[in-house]
């Protein structure tokens, strides 16, 4: 799921997996909340390209600000203080692992998508038990550009006009087992559709134990702020049904 604040910029891909093969069975851009909820409820694992939470320091800051009791940073520490307000633990882990800097959910426009994600998560938990933002349940947070980096593919600038199709060709060469069928033309012309399929591939990595998880020390924070699952194995491993430990 390439989630945007507006339906018309949101891409949704459904992929069916079998040993040695993956087939895109549905791909659309311009999807409603109802369509998203229906698709995710029918999935074993769903990757959402949107922050699932806010930095803990930012949440505390907003509460303190509302009460008029913000404590200013010590002299010379303003930059580090603001960075803690802007970036989550998982953002810093991605930065250290890939060199990519995720957009700040508290200071960039991606916050609008996060508002939508926050409204969707309760709809995906009809039992009333909140879904894990650390990726333990059906939903896992993904970052397509970072996933592409982990797979050794073009991960910068591919959303510029004409470049998405080039990336699709490279991805299909790296994953010849992936079948797009009637959806290949849409995948080539829309970076929202492209990111949706990459999000589905990243979700598969998480579902099969081939993506990063928070350490025990990181788990409490990840449960609140969200956790970006980064692929830890090559693309070809996604169609190997065996767990990594059995290979």
N, C-alpha and C positions, 0 to 999 in steps of 0.2 A: 504494500500500500504506500503510494507516494501521496501523503496527506497534505493538503493545502487548506487554507481557511475557506476558500470558495470551492463549490462543487466542480466548476468548470476547469479548475487546475489540478484536480485530484485524479490520480491514476490508480487503477485496481487491476491486478493480475492474479489469476488462479492457475496453479501449475499442478498437474497430476504426475506423481512419481512412481516409477517401477524400476526394478534392477536393470541398469544400463540405459535407461531412457527417461526423459522428462518431456511432457507435452503441455504447452500453454493452452488451456481449455477455454479461457476467457480473458479478454483484455479490453479495458474501456477507460476512457478519459471523460470526466464529467459525471461523477457518481455522488449519490446522496448518502446521508447518514444511514438510511434504511438499507440501501444496497450494500454498504460497507459492513453493517452489522450482520446481515444475512450471509455474506460471503465468509466473514471471519468465523461465525458460528458453525459453518460447514467445513472448517479447515482444522487440520491437526496442529498447525503452527502458522501464525501470521506475523510477518514483519512489517512494522509501521515506521516509515521515515518521518518521524516527528518526535521531538522531546516528549517524554511521558511525565516529566516533573520539573521542578525548579530548584536552583541551588538552595540548600538548607540555610546558608547565610543570608540569601536574598529574602527567603520567607520570613526569617526572624527580623530582618531589616524593615520589611514592609509593615510588620506588626508593630515594631517599635516606633516607626515613623508615624503610624496612625495614632499612637498614644502620645506622640510628641516627645519621646525620650531617646532619640538616636544618640548613641555615643560616637563622637567623631574619632577617626583613626589617629594614632599617635603621630607626631611630626615625622615626616619622611616615609611613612608607610601607606600613604593614600593610594598609590597605584596598586599595591598588593591587596589592599582592602577592597578596592573596586573590582579587582579581578575575581576575588572570592564571591562577590555579589553577582558577577556576570557569568561565571562558568562553573559547571557541576564537576564532581569528581570524575565521572565518566568522560567528560569533555577533555579533562587534563590527561586522562589515560590514553585517549585517542590521539591527542597531540603528541604525547611522548612516544607512542607506538608507530605513528604514521607520518608525523610532521604536518598533518592536516588540522585545521582549527575549526571545529564545529561552530555553527552560528550560535550566539548567546541567546538562550530562551528568555532571559530577562532583559536584554538590551537590544535585540534585533527583531526584525519583522517575523521571524519564525515563531515568535511567541503567539501569533494569531493562530497558527496551526496547532500549537500546543493547547490553546484554549479549546479547540475543537476536539483534540484527542482526549482531553480531560472530561469532556462531555460524553464521549463515546464509551470510555472504559466502564462506566456503570451500566450501560446498556448491554455490555458483553459479559456481565456478571449477574445474571438473573437470580442466582441463589442469594444475592445480597452480600456475599463475601467479596471484598475488593480484589481485583486482579493484581498479581505481583507486577510491579514496575521494573523488577530486576530480571524479567524474562522467564520466570519459572512456570507460568501458565501458558495459555494459547497465544498470547501476544508477546512479542519481543521487539524492542526498539532497535532499528538498524539505521545505517548511514551509508547509502549507496556509493558515494565517492570513496569512502574508506574501504568498503568491500572490494571495489574495483582495484584499489591500491594493493590490497592483500592478495589479489589474484594476478597481479602484475600487468594490469590493463590500464589504459588511459583513464585518468581520474581527475584531471584538471581541464577546464575549458570545453568539455564535451557537450555542454548545453548550447554552445554557440551555433548559429545557423549552419547547417550542412555537416556538422561534425558528429552528430548523434548517429547517423547512418554508418559512418566509418567505424565508430565504436561497436555498433551492432555486428558489423562484419568481423571485427577482431574477436568479439565475444563468441560468435558462432564458430569461428575457427578453433577457439580454445575449448569450446563445449559442443562438439558436433552431435552429441546425443540430445541436444535441446531442440525440440520441434516447435516452431512458431505457427506453421500452417497459414491460415487466412489472416493472422494478426501481424505478420512480419512487416507489412507496409506501414501500419500504424506505429509499430515499434521503432521503425526507422525515422519517421517524420516527427514523432512527439517525444521530447525528453521526459515528459511526465509518464508516458507509457514505458519508456526505457527504464526509468528509476523504479517503476512498480515491479517490473520483472526482476531487476537486480535485487529489490527488497525481498521478493519471493525466494530467490536463490540464497540470500543471506539467512532467511528464516529456515530454509532447509539445513543450512550449516548448523544453526543453533539447535534444530530438532534432532540432529544426528550426532550431537556432541562434538562438532567441529567448529566451535566458536567460543570466544572468550566468555568467562563468567566472572562475577565478582569474587574476590577472595573472602575468606571469613571476616577479615578486618574491614573489607569494603562493603559487605552485604547490607548492614544497617543503613548506610548512606544510600546505596543503590536502590534499596527498597522504597526509599522516599523520593530520591531525585530521578530515578530511571537509570538504565544501563544499556549502552550501545554494544551489541554483540558483534565482534569483529571475527570474520572467518579465520580459521587457523589451519586450514588444509586446502590443497588445490581444488579447482573446479571439478576435476574428474572424480574426486572422492564423493561428490554429492550423489552420484548414482550407484555407489557401492553400498549395499544394504547392511554390511557388517559394521558394528561399532568400531571406532579407531583401535580400541584395546584388543580386538579380535583379529586384527589384520596381520 
